[in-house]
Amino acid sequence: MSADDGVAVRRRRWGLDRCGLLRGLPTALLDQIARHATEVNLEEGDALFFKNDPSDFLAFIVHGRIYKLLYGPDGQELIVDTIESGETVDETPLLDAHPHTFTAVAYSPTKVLLLARRHFPLLTADPTVIERAHASLCLRLRHAVESLETMCLHRLESRLARYLLSLMRTQPHARGEDFEVALPPTQSILAAMVNASRPKLNAQLQTWHRSGLVSRKRNILRINDIDQFRCKAYLGREAERPTSPRARAAAARRSA
C-alpha cells in the first residue's frame, strides 16, 4: 500500500468511526471496511440512488445530510425522512437484496462512504451489526407509521405543527417559555416535509402569524404559546398534555 493509499484509508476509517452502525466494532474489522470502502462526494441536489435502483451497496454519511424522497405522478416531492451525519442511509441491503424503495438526494455538500455488497459478509458475520441494523429499521418503521398517520389522517395545520414540534426537539430553544425552531432554508423543502403545496403552507403560516401564535425573524420561527401550539398538533389528545410550568400549575389548581 502506498503512502497516499494509507492516508486515504485512515481518512475513511475516521469517517466510519463516527457511524452509529459501526461504532465500537473491533479495530481489525473497521480497518478492513475502510480498505474496501469508496468515498463519494455529492453536491446539493445530487442523487445517491433512485427508487427501484439495485440495493448493491451500503452508504455511510461522513458529513452532510440526505433526504429520502418519494415522487407523485405529477412530480410532487414528499420528503419522508432525513439522514444525518454519522447515520447509514439505508440498512435494508444488509438484510435483503430488494431494490431501493425511495430516492436519496443530498441536501447540502455531502460526503458518503460506500461499501459494495460483495463485502457485506464482513458486517453480517458480526451479531452486533445485525442487532443495530434491526434496531435502526424498527425505529424507522415507527417513524414511518407516525408519518403515515399524520399525512393521511390530519389536516395541514396539525401536520405542520407536529413537524415543527418534532424539529424543535432536535434543536436548542431559548430559556423560559420562549420556544424557537430553525426552519428549512426554503418553503419548498418545508412543503415537501408536510405534503402540502407552497401556497397552502404559506397561508397557514400567515394565519398563525396574524393570530399571534407564532412570530418569525428570517429563518427562525418563535412559538409564542407552546400549549396552544401543541393542541394544534395533537388536537388536545390526553396523551399529549401541555407540559410547560404554567400549564402544570393551572392543572394543579384545577385538581386542588
Protein Blocks (a to p, Z undefined) as FASTA:
>chain_A
ZZklmmmmmmmmmmmmmpmklgopafklmmmmmmmpccddddehiafbdehiacfbccdd
fbdcdddddddfkopacdfbdcdehiafblklmmmccdcfbdcddfbdcddddddfklmm
mmmmpmklmmmmmmmmmmmmmmmmmmmmmmmmpcfklmmmmmmmmmmmmpccdehjbdcd
dddfbfklmmmmnopafklmmmmmmmmmmnomaccehjbccdfblmlmmmmmnnopaklc
cfbfklmmmmmmmmZZ
